[in-house]
Amino acid sequence: MHVDAMTTPQPLSRTGDLARRVAAAGFSGLLFTETGRTAYLNAAVASQAAPGLELSTGVAVAFPRSPFVTAATAWELAEATAGRFRLGLGTQVRTHVVRRYGSSFERPGPRLRDYVRAVKACFAAFRSGTLDHHGDFYDLDFITPQWSPGPIDAPDPCVDIAAVNPWMLRMAGEVADGVHVHPIGEPGYLARHVVPSIAEGAAKAGRSASEIAVIVPVLTIVGDSDAERDRERELVRASLGFYGSTPNYAFIWDEAGFEGTTARLREKQKAGDFAGMVAQITDDHIAAFATESTWDGLADALRATYEGVASRLVLYNSLADPERVERYGEVARALT
């Protein structure tokens, strides 16, 4: 099992030191989310600072960038990492894509499927010199040597997508190389939806489900004292309050036995009562969605829950406290 650390993009002047520290601590790789800063520039800096580290975008927003621009960027990162870069893509939500990025969002699932195919067609074109993709959303059929990065001495980058609902999971099994599971992907959800839906999509495309990486972020509460774990628990409670307010994720909470959680969180959110949102998250919620342990027991606890399901574990809060990076790195070493 590969074990990555998750981070939001940093000022570029800090990224090199972070990448070197993550590599030295024992993580397999470093995963960059995309929020106020771009994931790709951070990955580029990290590729030069820590050459052996596996890097991924987890996830970069797809639609505001053309498939060709995304493919060319991923191609350069694959070359810079000697094949250790994974391209993780997601749709984001309508408000961000339309009102912040000024891009189209109609039919996001089918659009992302076509986008992934278009990106892979660009990879093929960089090697062959022929670009030929005609989909429902993207038509690409022009490339010349001057405007192609050309072949590289590395495999094509893996293209992973963020998926939550069964349709997107099946689509991932059909066209992608991996799935970024949401941080609230508790074990029951993985068994009910993620594994069978990916397998169904893979079978439709004549692929084996084992070809598709399952990338699972895990919320952890770890410490050797009650006080240490109590601090961690409150951070997890706040994260769950934020994620639980998204309507598209409501079915995950409902099926885990917490029906109505999303509605209650949204009511508090609309009232601007953010403390009230956090207060809606009980210790039972936390027990279902997070892994709690002492430091010595964390690797075994994660293995017991995710072995045989996750190809890559992403330790969601492993870099939140700079004083705990190396301890999380020991856990990563024990799992790989």
TORLUMZA-953344 format. One record per residue (C-alpha): x, y, z; residue in one letter; residue number from 1. Coordinates in steps of 0.001 Angstrom, whole numbers, plus 500000, padded with zeros to 6 digits. Layout:
N
+--------+--------+--------+--------+------+
!   east !  north !     up ! vexmar ! keza !
+--------+--------+--------+--------+------+
!      X !      Y !      Z !      A !  NUM !
...
+--------+--------+--------+--------+------+
//
This chain:
336
+--------+--------+--------+--------+------+
!   east !  north !     up ! vexmar ! keza !
+--------+--------+--------+--------+------+
! 500000 ! 500000 ! 500000 !      M !    1 !
! 501358 ! 503441 ! 499054 !      H !    2 !
! 500924 ! 506161 ! 501674 !      V !    3 !
! 500859 ! 509841 ! 500734 !      D !    4 !
! 500724 ! 513055 ! 502708 !      A !    5 !
! 498078 ! 515607 ! 501735 !      M !    6 !
! 498631 ! 519334 ! 501628 !      T !    7 !
! 497190 ! 522464 ! 500158 !      T !    8 !
! 499567 ! 524288 ! 497789 !      P !    9 !
! 502082 ! 526509 ! 499564 !      Q !   10 !
! 503969 ! 529617 ! 498484 !      P !   11 !
! 506503 ! 528198 ! 496052 !      L !   12 !
! 509414 ! 529244 ! 498253 !      S !   13 !
! 508206 ! 526773 ! 500909 !      R !   14 !
! 507355 ! 523827 ! 498695 !      T !   15 !
! 510860 ! 522447 ! 498217 !      G !   16 !
! 511567 ! 522139 ! 501938 !      D !   17 !
! 508167 ! 520535 ! 502509 !      L !   18 !
! 508736 ! 517970 ! 499747 !      A !   19 !
! 512179 ! 517047 ! 501089 !      R !   20 !
! 510816 ! 516635 ! 504593 !      R !   21 !
! 507915 ! 514450 ! 503427 !      V !   22 !
! 510297 ! 512241 ! 501455 !      A !   23 !
! 512758 ! 511939 ! 504354 !      A !   24 !
! 509936 ! 511093 ! 506778 !      A !   25 !
! 509034 ! 507991 ! 504770 !      G !   26 !
! 505918 ! 508864 ! 502785 !      F !   27 !
! 505471 ! 507388 ! 499319 !      S !   28 !
! 504307 ! 510669 ! 497896 !      G !   29 !
! 502830 ! 514117 ! 498303 !      L !   30 !
! 499328 ! 515003 ! 497134 !      L !   31 !
! 498400 ! 518603 ! 496360 !      F !   32 !
! 494806 ! 519728 ! 496575 !      T !   33 !
! 493804 ! 522823 ! 494585 !      E !   34 !
! 492258 ! 525733 ! 496449 !      T !   35 !
! 493524 ! 529312 ! 496252 !      G !   36 !
! 496815 ! 528255 ! 494653 !      R !   37 !
! 497410 ! 525939 ! 491730 !      T !   38 !
! 498452 ! 522360 ! 492379 !      A !   39 !
! 500627 ! 522075 ! 489273 !      Y !   40 !
! 503208 ! 524730 ! 490155 !      L !   41 !
! 503714 ! 523219 ! 493592 !      N !   42 !
! 504156 ! 519789 ! 492020 !      A !   43 !
! 506778 ! 521201 ! 489659 !      A !   44 !
! 508817 ! 522669 ! 492507 !      V !   45 !
! 508484 ! 519469 ! 494539 !      A !   46 !
! 509660 ! 517388 ! 491569 !      S !   47 !
! 512996 ! 519203 ! 491576 !      Q !   48 !
! 513411 ! 519329 ! 495345 !      A !   49 !
! 512642 ! 515656 ! 496085 !      A !   50 !
! 513239 ! 513662 ! 492871 !      P !   51 !
! 512160 ! 510269 ! 494251 !      G !   52 !
! 508849 ! 511448 ! 495676 !      L !   53 !
! 505618 ! 510428 ! 493953 !      E !   54 !
! 503469 ! 513483 ! 493262 !      L !   55 !
! 499821 ! 513922 ! 492404 !      S !   56 !
! 497130 ! 516526 ! 492082 !      T !   57 !
! 494311 ! 515560 ! 494366 !      G !   58 !
! 492468 ! 517064 ! 492679 !      V !   59 !
! 493009 ! 519795 ! 490119 !      A !   60 !
! 489917 ! 521453 ! 488648 !      V !   61 !
! 489397 ! 520187 ! 485112 !      A !   62 !
! 486919 ! 522299 ! 483159 !      F !   63 !
! 488546 ! 525763 ! 483369 !      P !   64 !
! 491603 ! 524339 ! 481583 !      R !   65 !
! 491432 ! 522858 ! 478102 !      S !   66 !
! 492253 ! 519143 ! 477930 !      P !   67 !
! 495328 ! 519960 ! 475837 !      F !   68 !
! 496671 ! 522451 ! 478407 !      V !   69 !
! 496123 ! 519944 ! 481204 !      T !   70 !
! 497708 ! 517126 ! 479207 !      A !   71 !
! 500772 ! 519200 ! 478335 !      A !   72 !
! 501265 ! 520217 ! 481965 !      T !   73 !
! 500910 ! 516626 ! 483179 !      A !   74 !
! 503313 ! 515464 ! 480461 !      W !   75 !
! 506034 ! 517840 ! 481664 !      E !   76 !
! 505500 ! 516755 ! 485256 !      L !   77 !
! 505696 ! 513092 ! 484253 !      A !   78 !
! 509002 ! 513831 ! 482560 !      E !   79 !
! 510301 ! 515841 ! 485541 !      A !   80 !
! 509453 ! 513020 ! 487975 !      T !   81 !
! 510620 ! 510146 ! 485767 !      A !   82 !
! 507057 ! 508849 ! 485683 !      G !   83 !
! 506162 ! 509492 ! 489332 !      R !   84 !
! 503336 ! 511960 ! 488659 !      F !   85 !
! 499610 ! 511172 ! 488762 !      R !   86 !
! 497105 ! 513595 ! 487270 !      L !   87 !
! 494067 ! 513845 ! 489547 !      G !   88 !
! 491083 ! 515723 ! 488128 !      L !   89 !
! 487718 ! 516798 ! 489494 !      G !   90 !
! 484654 ! 518734 ! 488443 !      T !   91 !
! 484422 ! 521056 ! 491476 !      Q !   92 !
! 480885 ! 522422 ! 491898 !      V !   93 !
! 478804 ! 524622 ! 489622 !      R !   94 !
! 479176 ! 527869 ! 491565 !      T !   95 !
! 482968 ! 527726 ! 491501 !      H !   96 !
! 483251 ! 526632 ! 487880 !      V !   97 !
! 480726 ! 529119 ! 486489 !      V !   98 !
! 481058 ! 532135 ! 488775 !      R !   99 !
! 484732 ! 531928 ! 489815 !      R !  100 !
! 486361 ! 530354 ! 486762 !      Y !  101 !
! 483893 ! 531536 ! 484109 !      G !  102 !
! 483657 ! 528080 ! 482531 !      S !  103 !
! 480886 ! 525703 ! 481474 !      S !  104 !
! 479486 ! 523104 ! 483849 !      F !  105 !
! 476614 ! 521471 ! 481966 !      E !  106 !
! 476429 ! 517678 ! 482396 !      R !  107 !
! 479563 ! 517524 ! 484559 !      P !  108 !
! 479809 ! 513723 ! 484695 !      G !  109 !
! 479691 ! 513099 ! 480928 !      P !  110 !
! 481856 ! 516196 ! 480400 !      R !  111 !
! 484536 ! 514825 ! 482718 !      L !  112 !
! 484421 ! 511436 ! 480968 !      R !  113 !
! 485042 ! 513138 ! 477633 !      D !  114 !
! 487720 ! 515304 ! 479233 !      Y !  115 !
! 489658 ! 512263 ! 480482 !      V !  116 !
! 489488 ! 510653 ! 477047 !      R !  117 !
! 490632 ! 513904 ! 475433 !      A !  118 !
! 493603 ! 514170 ! 477799 !      V !  119 !
! 494637 ! 510614 ! 476992 !      K !  120 !
! 494271 ! 511341 ! 473268 !      A !  121 !
! 496678 ! 514242 ! 473753 !      C !  122 !
! 499187 ! 511917 ! 475455 !      F !  123 !
! 498989 ! 509618 ! 472451 !      A !  124 !
! 499449 ! 512586 ! 470129 !      A !  125 !
! 502601 ! 513720 ! 471932 !      F !  126 !
! 504154 ! 510365 ! 471023 !      R !  127 !
! 502657 ! 509819 ! 467566 !      S !  128 !
! 502194 ! 513319 ! 466180 !      G !  129 !
! 498523 ! 512621 ! 465396 !      T !  130 !
! 495713 ! 514098 ! 467490 !      L !  131 !
! 492286 ! 512605 ! 466881 !      D !  132 !
! 489639 ! 512993 ! 469554 !      H !  133 !
! 485989 ! 513663 ! 468821 !      H !  134 !
! 483675 ! 513545 ! 471813 !      G !  135 !
! 480454 ! 515087 ! 473013 !      D !  136 !
! 482228 ! 518115 ! 474463 !      F !  137 !
! 485742 ! 518275 ! 473007 !      Y !  138 !
! 486968 ! 518037 ! 469409 !      D !  139 !
! 490750 ! 517935 ! 469057 !      L !  140 !
! 492409 ! 517096 ! 465765 !      D !  141 !
! 495280 ! 519516 ! 465144 !      F !  142 !
! 498874 ! 519254 ! 466333 !      I !  143 !
! 502231 ! 520027 ! 464741 !      T !  144 !
! 505762 ! 519284 ! 465956 !      P !  145 !
! 506215 ! 522935 ! 466919 !      Q !  146 !
! 503267 ! 522760 ! 469328 !      W !  147 !
! 503891 ! 519305 ! 470757 !      S !  148 !
! 506176 ! 518519 ! 473700 !      P !  149 !
! 507117 ! 515287 ! 471920 !      G !  150 !
! 507814 ! 511831 ! 473391 !      P !  151 !
! 509287 ! 511429 ! 476876 !      I !  152 !
! 511248 ! 508612 ! 478518 !      D !  153 !
! 508461 ! 507880 ! 480985 !      A !  154 !
! 505050 ! 506230 ! 480820 !      P !  155 !
! 501957 ! 508292 ! 480149 !      D !  156 !
! 500757 ! 509863 ! 483397 !      P !  157 !
! 497955 ! 508039 ! 485179 !      C !  158 !
! 494714 ! 510018 ! 485060 !      V !  159 !
! 492604 ! 509756 ! 488210 !      D !  160 !
! 489257 ! 511397 ! 488929 !      I !  161 !
! 487371 ! 512410 ! 492028 !      A !  162 !
! 484130 ! 510451 ! 492275 !      A !  163 !
! 481401 ! 510201 ! 494899 !      V !  164 !
! 478141 ! 508934 ! 493412 !      N !  165 !
! 477793 ! 505507 ! 491777 !      P !  166 !
! 477583 ! 506905 ! 488227 !      W !  167 !
! 480892 ! 508708 ! 488568 !      M !  168 !
! 482496 ! 505664 ! 490179 !      L !  169 !
! 481366 ! 503468 ! 487286 !      R !  170 !
! 482673 ! 506038 ! 484824 !      M !  171 !
! 486021 ! 506033 ! 486599 !      A !  172 !
! 486204 ! 502271 ! 486278 !      G !  173 !
! 485495 ! 502639 ! 482593 !      E !  174 !
! 487932 ! 505401 ! 481529 !      V !  175 !
! 490240 ! 506482 ! 484381 !      A !  176 !
! 493329 ! 504993 ! 486002 !      D !  177 !
! 492262 ! 505716 ! 489555 !      G !  178 !
! 489591 ! 507147 ! 491828 !      V !  179 !
! 490050 ! 509796 ! 494491 !      H !  180 !
! 487570 ! 508818 ! 497187 !      V !  181 !
! 486151 ! 511660 ! 499269 !      H !  182 !
! 487560 ! 512140 ! 502805 !      P !  183 !
! 484176 ! 511066 ! 504200 !      I !  184 !
! 484463 ! 507716 ! 502403 !      G !  185 !
! 483848 ! 505531 ! 505443 !      E !  186 !
! 484384 ! 501753 ! 505156 !      P !  187 !
! 480704 ! 500931 ! 504606 !      G !  188 !
! 480505 ! 503368 ! 501702 !      Y !  189 !
! 483640 ! 501845 ! 500185 !      L !  190 !
! 482082 ! 498371 ! 500341 !      A !  191 !
! 478599 ! 499398 ! 499167 !      R !  192 !
! 479508 ! 501770 ! 496371 !      H !  193 !
! 483171 ! 502318 ! 495572 !      V !  194 !
! 484409 ! 498786 ! 495017 !      V !  195 !
! 481372 ! 497354 ! 493147 !      P !  196 !
! 480794 ! 500465 ! 491019 !      S !  197 !
! 484408 ! 500639 ! 489890 !      I !  198 !
! 484301 ! 496939 ! 489065 !      A !  199 !
! 481105 ! 497425 ! 487051 !      E !  200 !
! 482629 ! 500232 ! 485013 !      G !  201 !
! 485840 ! 498302 ! 484455 !      A !  202 !
! 483913 ! 495257 ! 483231 !      A !  203 !
! 481985 ! 497424 ! 480778 !      K !  204 !
! 485275 ! 498564 ! 479263 !      A !  205 !
! 486802 ! 495072 ! 479261 !      G !  206 !
! 489249 ! 495984 ! 482021 !      R !  207 !
! 490121 ! 494410 ! 485341 !      S !  208 !
! 489112 ! 496359 ! 488435 !      A !  209 !
! 492627 ! 495764 ! 489727 !      S !  210 !
! 493886 ! 498194 ! 487087 !      E !  211 !
! 492125 ! 501118 ! 488784 !      I !  212 !
! 493821 ! 502641 ! 491823 !      A !  213 !
! 491583 ! 503396 ! 494787 !      V !  214 !
! 493005 ! 506473 ! 496511 !      I !  215 !
! 491516 ! 506928 ! 499978 !      V !  216 !
! 492094 ! 509957 ! 502217 !      P !  217 !
! 491774 ! 509050 ! 505879 !      V !  218 !
! 490946 ! 511291 ! 508817 !      L !  219 !
! 492984 ! 510233 ! 511827 !      T !  220 !
! 492836 ! 510951 ! 515536 !      I !  221 !
! 496124 ! 509817 ! 516988 !      V !  222 !
! 497985 ! 510377 ! 520231 !      G !  223 !
! 499323 ! 508638 ! 523302 !      D !  224 !
! 497344 ! 510765 ! 525744 !      S !  225 !
! 493692 ! 511680 ! 526070 !      D !  226 !
! 494544 ! 515361 ! 525749 !      A !  227 !
! 496408 ! 514796 ! 522475 !      E !  228 !
! 493559 ! 512792 ! 520987 !      R !  229 !
! 490976 ! 515297 ! 522238 !      D !  230 !
! 492684 ! 518075 ! 520270 !      R !  231 !
! 492746 ! 515926 ! 517156 !      E !  232 !
! 489115 ! 514953 ! 517601 !      R !  233 !
! 487969 ! 518564 ! 517507 !      E !  234 !
! 489861 ! 519189 ! 514263 !      L !  235 !
! 488166 ! 516176 ! 512713 !      V !  236 !
! 484794 ! 517348 ! 514036 !      R !  237 !
! 485251 ! 520673 ! 512215 !      A !  238 !
! 486240 ! 518937 ! 508971 !      S !  239 !
! 483213 ! 516662 ! 509085 !      L !  240 !
! 480937 ! 519630 ! 509740 !      G !  241 !
! 482253 ! 521316 ! 506623 !      F !  242 !
! 482049 ! 518267 ! 504343 !      Y !  243 !
! 478702 ! 517136 ! 505685 !      G !  244 !
! 476939 ! 520269 ! 504471 !      S !  245 !
! 477292 ! 519312 ! 500785 !      T !  246 !
! 473977 ! 517946 ! 499422 !      P !  247 !
! 475650 ! 515497 ! 497034 !      N !  248 !
! 477235 ! 513712 ! 499996 !      Y !  249 !
! 474024 ! 513323 ! 502004 !      A !  250 !
! 473487 ! 509713 ! 500970 !      F !  251 !
! 476825 ! 508706 ! 502494 !      I !  252 !
! 475755 ! 510017 ! 505897 !      W !  253 !
! 472257 ! 508555 ! 505589 !      D !  254 !
! 473514 ! 505090 ! 504705 !      E !  255 !
! 476030 ! 505195 ! 507561 !      A !  256 !
! 473111 ! 505561 ! 509963 !      G !  257 !
! 473069 ! 509350 ! 510316 !      F !  258 !
! 470010 ! 510270 ! 508307 !      E !  259 !
! 469264 ! 513990 ! 508144 !      G !  260 !
! 472762 ! 515120 ! 509109 !      T !  261 !
! 473288 ! 517090 ! 505903 !      T !  262 !
! 469934 ! 518875 ! 506231 !      A !  263 !
! 470733 ! 519937 ! 509779 !      R !  264 !
! 474196 ! 521130 ! 508800 !      L !  265 !
! 472833 ! 523129 ! 505873 !      R !  266 !
! 470287 ! 524808 ! 508119 !      E !  267 !
! 473076 ! 525993 ! 510413 !      K !  268 !
! 475224 ! 526990 ! 507441 !      Q !  269 !
! 472478 ! 529150 ! 505911 !      K !  270 !
! 472077 ! 530899 ! 509252 !      A !  271 !
! 475803 ! 531598 ! 509384 !      G !  272 !
! 476056 ! 529480 ! 512536 !      D !  273 !
! 479374 ! 527777 ! 511890 !      F !  274 !
! 479862 ! 526812 ! 515530 !      A !  275 !
! 476436 ! 525202 ! 515334 !      G !  276 !
! 477561 ! 523185 ! 512318 !      M !  277 !
! 480476 ! 521756 ! 514275 !      V !  278 !
! 478189 ! 521003 ! 517213 !      A !  279 !
! 476022 ! 518806 ! 514976 !      Q !  280 !
! 478903 ! 516346 ! 514606 !      I !  281 !
! 478722 ! 513836 ! 517428 !      T !  282 !
! 481333 ! 511406 ! 518674 !      D !  283 !
! 479362 ! 508667 ! 516889 !      D !  284 !
! 479887 ! 510483 ! 513589 !      H !  285 !
! 483589 ! 510737 ! 514311 !      I !  286 !
! 483872 ! 507045 ! 515190 !      A !  287 !
! 482298 ! 506127 ! 511848 !      A !  288 !
! 484326 ! 508453 ! 509635 !      F !  289 !
! 487748 ! 508636 ! 511323 !      A !  290 !
! 490402 ! 506243 ! 512607 !      T !  291 !
! 491411 ! 506780 ! 516236 !      E !  292 !
! 494489 ! 505171 ! 517779 !      S !  293 !
! 497671 ! 505510 ! 519740 !      T !  294 !
! 500781 ! 506077 ! 517667 !      W !  295 !
! 501957 ! 502470 ! 518037 !      D !  296 !
! 498589 ! 501131 ! 516931 !      G !  297 !
! 497794 ! 503439 ! 514017 !      L !  298 !
! 499433 ! 501434 ! 511241 !      A !  299 !
! 497621 ! 498254 ! 512306 !      D !  300 !
! 494309 ! 500100 ! 512634 !      A !  301 !
! 494611 ! 501554 ! 509134 !      L !  302 !
! 495690 ! 498231 ! 507676 !      R !  303 !
! 492759 ! 496429 ! 509259 !      A !  304 !
! 490301 ! 498908 ! 507765 !      T !  305 !
! 491715 ! 499595 ! 504307 !      Y !  306 !
! 493975 ! 496718 ! 503236 !      E !  307 !
! 492582 ! 495008 ! 500161 !      G !  308 !
! 490524 ! 498077 ! 499245 !      V !  309 !
! 492869 ! 501064 ! 499064 !      A !  310 !
! 495770 ! 501158 ! 496630 !      S !  311 !
! 496952 ! 504426 ! 498138 !      R !  312 !
! 496152 ! 505864 ! 501540 !      L !  313 !
! 496358 ! 509627 ! 501921 !      V !  314 !
! 496926 ! 510759 ! 505494 !      L !  315 !
! 494629 ! 513770 ! 505457 !      Y !  316 !
! 495956 ! 515647 ! 508477 !      N !  317 !
! 499528 ! 514344 ! 508589 !      S !  318 !
! 501056 ! 517757 ! 507861 !      L !  319 !
! 498686 ! 519827 ! 510002 !      A !  320 !
! 501143 ! 519902 ! 512901 !      D !  321 !
! 504800 ! 520313 ! 511854 !      P !  322 !
! 505945 ! 518539 ! 515021 !      E !  323 !
! 504147 ! 515316 ! 514029 !      R !  324 !
! 505304 ! 514870 ! 510412 !      V !  325 !
! 508023 ! 512360 ! 511229 !      E !  326 !
! 505703 ! 510333 ! 513451 !      R !  327 !
! 503203 ! 510070 ! 510629 !      Y !  328 !
! 506105 ! 509165 ! 508362 !      G !  329 !
! 506880 ! 506189 ! 510609 !      E !  330 !
! 503291 ! 505042 ! 510148 !      V !  331 !
! 503656 ! 505419 ! 506386 !      A !  332 !
! 506821 ! 503307 ! 506407 !      R !  333 !
! 505061 ! 500598 ! 508396 !      A !  334 !
! 502261 ! 500410 ! 505822 !      L !  335 !
! 504365 ! 500328 ! 502646 !      T !  336 !
+--------+--------+--------+--------+------+
//
